[in-house]
Amino acid sequence: MKRILSLLIVAAVVFASVPGFADTSGKFQDGFKRIMTSPFQVSNNVRTEGNNAKFLPFGLTGGFLKGCFYMVKEMVGGTMDMVTSPIDSLHK
C-alpha cells in the first residue's frame, strides 16, 4: 500500500513539474502515457493471439510472451521520451 501511494505521489509531482520545462511539446506526457498504458499490451496481445490461434493454449502462451515483449518495449520507449524531452526543447 505504501508503495502504491508513493508511486501516486511521484506521478502527481511529475505531472505538476511538466510546465516547468521549456516547451517540451508533449513529449514528456507522451512518454509517461506510454509507460502507464504499457501493461495493457499483455491483455491485448493475449486476446488477439488467442482469437487467431488454431490451438488455444499456444495462442494464449504466445500472446502472453508477445505482450510482455511489447510491454517492455513501450516502457523503454516511454522512458527514453521522458529522459530526452528537455534535450529536444533546447534545440528549438
C-alpha angles and dihedrals in degrees: 000000000000090000093054091046092051090049090053091049091050090049091051091050091048092051091046093050096050095089088056090073119085105256102311088180093228097298092121092050091046091052092049090048091051091053094047095047096042096096089063088067089074096055093042093052094044090053094045096045092042092054093047097044124101091208110041100211091055091047093050094046093046091046091051093051092044090048092051090051092050091045092056090045092053092046093052091045092049091049091051090050091052094046095046098042095093091047093057092051091055092061096056 
